[in-house]
Amino acid sequence: MPTLRTLSFAALCAVLLLLLPLRATAQTAIEGETVYTMAGDPITNGVVLLSDGVIEAVGPATDITIPEGYTVHQAAVVTPGLIDTRSVVGLAGIYNIDDDQDQLETSSPLQPELRAVDAYNAQEELVEWLRNLGVTTIHTGHAPGALISGQTMIAKTHGRTVNEAVIDSLAMLSMTLGPQVSSTFDTPGTRSKGVSMLRTHLLEAQAYHEGMQAEDPADRPRRNLQMETTARVLAGEIPALMAVHEVPEIMTALRLADEFGFDLVLDGVAESHQLLEEIQASGFPVLTHAPMIRPSGPTGSAAFDTPAKLHEAGIPFAFQSGFESYVPKTRVVLFEAAVAVANGLPFEAGLAALTIDAAELLGLADRLGSLEEGKDADVVLYNGDPFEYTTQVCGVFINGDHVRDTCL
């Protein structure tokens, strides 16, 4: 007969199994009147099969037989999961109180060692809000406002903990140039002072990186978290994400990237229309400001047609929600893209900037951004044109899990 100790151990194991995150095992078929795979032409009367958390098959209904036992969902339009390429959601919370505002540490203007993954709250209500509106992946982290505010991360908008949600715990290093910094910190007070402080830090990180290459460990500098993170930018391991809106800041960002040889992602860039040739020649991508951002101060030149101009110039770009200082703290990239499409951006270019182009910009196109066999089963269902104001998101799948099943 089993002993009490044996029974207690068995009960403990059962409880632990219940607490472990479950792998998606649902088998699902999605039928769409129009399926935008973002890997080719849209499919009329298409079918997407999901199994074990990945996309099993995609194609016209005439070519795909739905296996027995699959749960079938129907939609007017089907797209890949939407990607928000610049957010502070998960660090910034919905209530705008001290306890849910971890997006910007104001004790120093240079803090590259701050890790977004240490502050991210997967259960934050803003995460759920974005998920319900079709955003399945966010690139989030420390906000603009400091010369170096900290690190960013990439996460799915699904999961009980950061460990379940995270895709990349260190994606980019968040930096800012311009008046926004001097309005937050006592120093720097001017543009030139801010750039001087940042350049000094980059030179120190450069020396630290060179010192760490010494063959004899005794000759290497003592480990320094600040220098270590910035050195990874200089080594090309992660890009600098630089929030710059006005012409002087944009040109300085390009100049610093050329001087130190790091990869750069331009964030915001409200006056990009004045420097399209320079940005295009640099080859660096743009996370365009939210088209409906309030135009004031550094963003005074923000415009609804900025994405259209970037597209016409052949500059790779994607949409972001950005950071708002008022509740609910974030915008929704689907709505921002809709405004851009209404102001000259071609429909499929707008959809691409929310999906496959965003995935490529984040280095995740091998698993996100399009409906293709083997990719993550992140899918959004709509009851009409995704960019039409009256259309609702009526279903969301993340890693094959059905996380939303009513229209919003």
C-alpha positions as CSV (number, residue, x, y, z in Angstrom):
1,M,0.0,0.0,0.0
2,P,1.2,3.5,-0.7
3,T,2.5,5.3,2.4
4,L,1.4,8.7,3.6
5,R,4.7,10.1,2.5
6,T,4.2,8.6,-1.0
7,L,0.7,10.1,-1.3
8,S,1.9,13.5,-0.1
9,F,4.7,13.5,-2.7
10,A,2.2,12.6,-5.5
11,A,-0.1,15.3,-4.4
12,L,2.7,17.9,-4.4
13,C,3.8,16.8,-7.9
14,A,0.2,17.2,-9.1
15,V,0.0,20.7,-7.7
16,L,3.4,21.7,-9.3
17,L,2.2,20.4,-12.7
18,L,-0.9,22.6,-12.5
19,L,1.3,25.6,-11.7
20,L,3.6,25.1,-14.7
21,P,2.9,27.1,-17.9
22,L,1.0,24.9,-20.4
23,R,2.2,24.6,-24.0
24,A,-0.5,25.5,-26.4
25,T,-2.1,22.3,-27.7
26,A,-5.3,23.6,-29.2
27,Q,-5.9,22.8,-32.9
28,T,-7.7,25.6,-34.6
29,A,-8.9,26.5,-38.1
30,I,-9.6,30.1,-39.0
31,E,-11.6,30.9,-42.1
32,G,-11.3,34.4,-43.5
33,E,-13.1,36.1,-46.3
34,T,-9.8,37.9,-46.9
35,V,-6.5,36.6,-45.3
36,Y,-3.5,39.0,-45.4
37,T,-0.6,36.7,-45.0
38,M,2.0,39.4,-45.5
39,A,4.0,36.8,-47.4
40,G,2.3,37.3,-50.7
41,D,-0.9,38.4,-52.2
42,P,-4.0,38.4,-50.0
43,I,-6.0,35.2,-50.1
44,T,-9.7,35.4,-50.8
45,N,-11.6,32.7,-48.8
46,G,-8.5,31.6,-47.0
47,V,-7.9,29.1,-44.2
48,V,-5.2,29.3,-41.5
49,L,-4.6,26.1,-39.4
50,L,-3.0,26.5,-36.0
51,S,-1.5,23.6,-34.0
52,D,0.7,23.3,-31.0
53,G,1.4,27.1,-30.9
54,V,2.5,27.5,-34.5
55,I,1.0,28.0,-37.9
56,E,0.4,24.6,-39.5
57,A,-0.8,25.7,-42.9
58,V,-2.2,28.7,-44.8
59,G,-3.9,28.8,-48.2
60,P,-7.2,29.0,-50.1
61,A,-10.1,27.0,-48.8
62,T,-10.1,25.1,-52.0
63,D,-6.6,23.8,-51.2
64,I,-6.9,23.1,-47.5
65,T,-9.1,20.5,-45.8
66,I,-9.8,21.3,-42.2
67,P,-9.0,18.2,-40.2
68,E,-11.6,16.6,-38.0
69,G,-11.6,17.9,-34.4
70,Y,-10.3,21.4,-35.2
71,T,-12.2,24.3,-33.7
72,V,-13.3,26.6,-36.5
73,H,-13.5,30.4,-36.3
74,Q,-14.7,32.7,-39.0
75,A,-13.8,36.3,-39.8
76,A,-14.2,38.9,-42.5
77,V,-10.5,39.7,-42.4
78,V,-7.5,37.9,-40.9
79,T,-4.0,39.3,-40.3
80,P,-0.9,38.4,-38.4
81,G,-0.6,39.6,-34.9
82,L,0.2,43.3,-34.7
83,I,3.5,44.5,-33.4
84,D,4.1,47.7,-31.4
85,T,7.7,48.7,-32.0
86,R,8.1,51.3,-29.3
87,S,6.2,51.3,-26.0
88,V,6.6,51.6,-22.3
89,V,3.6,49.4,-21.4
90,G,4.4,47.0,-18.7
91,L,6.7,49.5,-17.0
92,A,4.1,52.3,-17.2
93,G,0.7,51.3,-15.8
94,I,-2.8,52.4,-16.4
95,Y,-3.5,54.3,-13.2
96,N,-0.7,57.0,-13.5
97,I,0.3,56.6,-9.9
98,D,3.8,56.3,-8.4
99,D,3.5,52.5,-8.0
100,D,2.9,51.9,-11.7
101,Q,5.4,54.4,-13.2
102,D,8.7,52.6,-13.7
103,Q,9.4,53.8,-17.2
104,L,11.9,56.7,-16.4
105,E,14.3,56.8,-13.5
106,T,15.2,60.5,-12.9
107,S,18.1,60.2,-10.5
108,S,20.6,60.4,-13.3
109,P,20.6,61.2,-17.1
110,L,22.9,58.2,-17.9
111,Q,21.7,54.8,-16.7
112,P,22.3,52.1,-19.4
113,E,22.4,49.4,-16.7
114,L,18.6,49.6,-16.0
115,R,16.9,46.5,-17.3
116,A,13.3,46.6,-18.5
117,V,12.9,42.9,-17.8
118,D,13.4,43.7,-14.1
119,A,10.4,46.0,-14.0
120,Y,8.0,44.5,-16.6
121,N,4.6,43.6,-15.2
122,A,3.0,41.0,-17.5
123,Q,-0.3,41.3,-15.6
124,E,-0.6,45.1,-16.1
125,E,-4.0,46.1,-17.4
126,L,-2.5,48.1,-20.3
127,V,-1.0,44.8,-21.6
128,E,-4.5,43.3,-21.7
129,W,-5.9,46.4,-23.3
130,L,-3.5,46.3,-26.2
131,R,-3.9,42.5,-26.6
132,N,-7.6,42.9,-27.0
133,L,-7.0,45.4,-29.8
134,G,-4.8,42.9,-31.7
135,V,-1.4,43.8,-30.5
136,T,0.3,40.5,-29.8
137,T,4.0,41.7,-29.5
138,I,5.4,44.8,-27.9
139,H,8.9,46.3,-27.9
140,T,8.8,48.0,-24.6
141,G,11.1,49.4,-21.9
142,H,12.5,52.6,-20.5
143,A,11.0,55.8,-21.9
144,P,12.5,58.7,-23.8
145,G,13.6,61.6,-21.6
146,A,17.2,60.7,-20.5
147,L,20.4,60.7,-22.4
148,I,20.4,57.0,-21.7
149,S,17.3,55.8,-19.8
150,G,17.8,52.1,-19.9
151,Q,17.3,48.9,-21.8
152,T,14.3,47.7,-23.8
153,M,12.8,44.3,-24.2
154,I,10.4,42.4,-26.5
155,A,7.5,40.4,-25.1
156,K,4.2,38.8,-26.2
157,T,1.1,40.4,-24.7
158,H,0.3,37.0,-23.2
159,G,1.6,35.2,-20.1
160,R,1.3,35.4,-16.4
161,T,4.9,36.4,-15.8
162,V,7.7,38.2,-17.6
163,N,9.4,34.8,-18.0
164,E,6.4,33.5,-20.0
165,A,6.0,36.7,-22.0
166,V,9.5,37.7,-22.9
167,I,11.0,37.1,-26.3
168,D,14.2,39.1,-26.0
169,S,15.2,40.5,-22.6
170,L,17.7,43.0,-24.1
171,A,16.6,44.4,-27.5
172,M,18.0,48.0,-27.6
173,L,19.4,50.8,-25.5
174,S,17.1,53.7,-25.1
175,M,18.6,57.2,-25.6
176,T,17.3,60.7,-26.1
177,L,18.7,63.9,-27.4
178,G,17.2,67.4,-27.2
179,P,15.1,69.7,-25.0
180,Q,13.2,66.7,-23.5
181,V,16.3,65.8,-21.5
182,S,17.0,69.3,-20.1
183,S,13.4,69.6,-19.0
184,T,13.8,66.4,-16.8
185,F,17.3,66.8,-15.4
186,D,19.3,69.7,-14.0
187,T,22.1,68.8,-16.4
188,P,22.5,68.9,-19.3
189,G,21.1,72.3,-19.9
190,T,21.8,72.7,-23.6
191,R,22.0,70.5,-26.7
192,S,25.8,70.7,-26.9
193,K,26.2,69.8,-23.2
194,G,24.0,66.8,-23.6
195,V,25.9,65.5,-26.6
196,S,29.2,66.1,-24.8
197,M,28.0,64.0,-21.9
198,L,26.8,61.2,-24.1
199,R,30.0,61.3,-26.2
200,T,32.2,61.1,-23.1
201,H,30.2,58.1,-21.9
202,L,30.6,56.4,-25.3
203,L,34.4,57.0,-25.2
204,E,34.6,55.5,-21.7
205,A,32.6,52.5,-22.9
206,Q,34.8,52.2,-25.9
207,A,37.9,52.1,-23.6
208,Y,36.2,49.6,-21.3
209,H,35.4,47.3,-24.2
210,E,39.0,47.4,-25.4
211,G,40.2,46.7,-21.9
212,M,38.0,43.7,-21.6
213,Q,39.7,42.1,-24.6
214,A,43.0,41.7,-22.7
215,E,44.3,38.2,-22.8
216,D,45.3,38.2,-19.1
217,P,42.2,38.5,-16.9
218,A,44.3,40.5,-14.4
219,D,44.7,43.2,-17.0
220,R,40.9,43.6,-17.6
221,P,39.0,46.3,-15.9
222,R,36.6,45.5,-13.0
223,R,33.2,44.6,-14.3
224,N,31.0,47.8,-14.7
225,L,27.3,47.3,-15.6
226,Q,27.0,50.8,-17.1
227,M,30.0,50.3,-19.4
228,E,29.1,46.7,-20.1
229,T,25.8,47.6,-21.6
230,T,27.0,50.5,-23.7
231,A,29.9,48.5,-24.9
232,R,27.5,46.0,-26.3
233,V,26.0,48.8,-28.4
234,L,29.5,49.8,-29.6
235,A,30.3,46.1,-30.4
236,G,27.2,45.9,-32.7
237,E,25.4,43.4,-30.5
238,I,22.4,45.7,-29.9
239,P,21.3,48.9,-31.5
240,A,20.9,52.3,-30.0
241,L,17.3,53.4,-30.0
242,M,17.6,57.2,-30.1
243,A,14.6,59.5,-29.6
244,V,15.2,62.5,-31.8
245,H,12.6,64.8,-33.2
246,E,14.1,68.0,-34.5
247,V,16.7,68.5,-37.2
248,P,19.7,69.2,-35.0
249,E,19.0,66.0,-32.9
250,I,18.5,63.9,-36.0
251,M,21.8,65.0,-37.6
252,T,23.6,64.5,-34.3
253,A,22.3,61.0,-34.0
254,L,23.5,60.2,-37.5
255,R,26.8,61.8,-36.8
256,L,27.3,59.8,-33.5
257,A,26.4,56.5,-35.2
258,D,29.0,57.3,-37.9
259,E,31.7,58.3,-35.4
260,F,31.3,55.3,-33.1
261,G,30.1,52.8,-35.7
262,F,27.0,51.6,-33.8
263,D,23.7,50.5,-35.3
264,L,21.0,53.0,-34.8
265,V,17.2,53.0,-34.8
266,L,15.7,56.5,-35.0
267,D,12.7,57.0,-32.6
268,G,10.0,59.6,-33.3
269,V,11.7,61.9,-35.8
270,A,8.9,64.5,-36.2
271,E,11.0,66.6,-38.6
272,S,12.1,63.6,-40.7
273,H,10.4,65.2,-43.7
274,Q,13.2,67.8,-43.8
275,L,15.9,65.1,-43.9
276,L,14.5,62.3,-46.0
277,E,17.7,62.1,-48.2
278,E,20.0,62.0,-45.2
279,I,18.0,59.3,-43.4
280,Q,17.6,57.3,-46.5
281,A,21.4,57.4,-47.2
282,S,22.2,56.3,-43.6
283,G,20.2,53.1,-44.1
284,F,18.9,53.3,-40.5
285,P,15.2,52.5,-39.9
286,V,12.6,54.8,-38.3
287,L,10.1,54.1,-35.6
288,T,7.8,56.9,-36.7
289,H,6.1,59.0,-34.1
290,A,2.4,58.1,-33.5
291,P,0.6,60.1,-36.3
292,M,-1.9,61.4,-33.7
293,I,0.7,62.5,-31.2
294,R,0.1,65.9,-29.7
295,P,2.2,68.4,-31.7
296,S,4.0,70.6,-29.2
297,G,7.6,71.3,-28.3
298,P,10.0,69.0,-30.0
299,T,7.1,67.2,-31.7
300,G,5.6,70.5,-33.1
301,S,6.3,69.3,-36.7
302,A,4.5,65.9,-36.2
303,A,2.1,65.2,-39.1
304,F,-0.4,62.7,-40.2
305,D,1.5,62.1,-43.4
306,T,4.9,61.4,-42.0
307,P,4.6,57.6,-42.6
308,A,3.6,58.2,-46.3
309,K,6.7,60.4,-46.8
310,L,8.9,57.8,-45.3
311,H,7.4,55.1,-47.5
312,E,7.8,57.2,-50.6
313,A,11.4,57.8,-49.7
314,G,12.1,54.1,-49.3
315,I,13.0,54.4,-45.7
316,P,12.2,51.3,-43.6
317,F,9.8,52.2,-40.8
318,A,7.3,50.8,-38.4
319,F,4.6,52.1,-36.1
320,Q,4.8,52.7,-32.4
321,S,2.4,53.7,-29.6
322,G,5.1,55.8,-27.8
323,F,4.5,57.2,-24.4
324,E,1.8,59.5,-23.2
325,S,2.0,61.3,-19.9
326,Y,-1.7,61.0,-19.4
327,V,-4.1,58.0,-18.9
328,P,-4.2,55.5,-20.5
329,K,-0.4,56.1,-21.0
330,T,-0.3,54.6,-24.5
331,R,-1.7,54.8,-28.0
332,V,-2.8,51.9,-30.1
333,V,-0.7,51.2,-33.2
334,L,-3.7,49.9,-35.2
335,F,-5.5,53.3,-34.9
336,E,-2.3,55.2,-35.6
337,A,-1.7,53.2,-38.8
338,A,-5.3,53.8,-39.9
339,V,-4.7,57.6,-39.7
340,A,-1.5,57.2,-41.7
341,V,-3.4,55.2,-44.4
342,A,-6.0,57.9,-44.5
343,N,-3.3,60.4,-45.2
344,G,-1.5,58.9,-48.2
345,L,0.2,55.7,-47.0
346,P,-0.9,52.7,-49.2
347,F,-3.1,50.1,-47.4
348,E,-0.7,47.2,-47.6
349,A,2.3,49.4,-46.6
350,G,0.4,50.4,-43.5
351,L,-0.4,46.8,-42.7
352,A,3.2,45.7,-43.4
353,A,4.5,48.4,-41.0
354,L,2.4,46.8,-38.3
355,T,3.4,43.2,-39.1
356,I,6.2,41.9,-41.3
357,D,8.2,45.2,-41.6
358,A,8.0,45.6,-37.8
359,A,9.2,42.0,-37.3
360,E,12.1,42.6,-39.6
361,L,13.1,45.8,-37.9
362,L,13.1,43.9,-34.5
363,G,15.1,41.0,-36.0
364,L,12.2,38.6,-35.5
365,A,10.9,38.0,-39.0
366,D,11.8,34.3,-38.7
367,R,8.9,33.8,-36.3
368,L,6.7,36.9,-36.3
369,G,5.0,39.3,-38.7
370,S,3.4,37.0,-41.4
371,L,1.1,34.0,-41.6
372,E,3.5,31.3,-42.8
373,E,3.9,27.6,-41.9
374,G,6.1,27.2,-38.8
375,K,5.8,30.7,-37.5
376,D,4.2,31.7,-34.1
377,A,0.5,31.3,-34.2
378,D,-0.3,35.0,-33.6
379,V,-3.4,35.9,-35.5
380,V,-6.0,38.6,-35.4
381,L,-9.6,38.4,-36.6
382,Y,-11.7,41.4,-37.7
383,N,-15.3,41.9,-38.8
384,G,-14.3,44.3,-41.5
385,D,-11.4,46.5,-42.9
386,P,-8.8,46.7,-40.1
387,F,-8.3,50.4,-40.8
388,E,-12.0,51.3,-40.9
389,Y,-13.1,53.2,-37.8
390,T,-16.2,51.0,-37.2
391,T,-14.3,47.7,-37.6
392,Q,-13.9,45.6,-34.4
393,V,-11.2,43.1,-33.4
394,C,-13.3,40.0,-32.9
395,G,-10.6,37.4,-32.1
396,V,-6.9,37.2,-31.0
397,F,-4.7,34.2,-30.9
398,I,-1.2,34.3,-29.4
399,N,1.0,31.2,-29.6
400,G,-2.2,29.4,-30.7
401,D,-4.0,30.3,-27.5
402,H,-7.4,32.0,-28.0
403,V,-7.0,35.0,-25.8
404,R,-9.9,37.1,-27.1
405,D,-13.2,35.9,-28.6
406,T,-15.5,38.9,-28.5
407,C,-15.6,42.0,-30.7
408,L,-14.0,45.2,-29.5
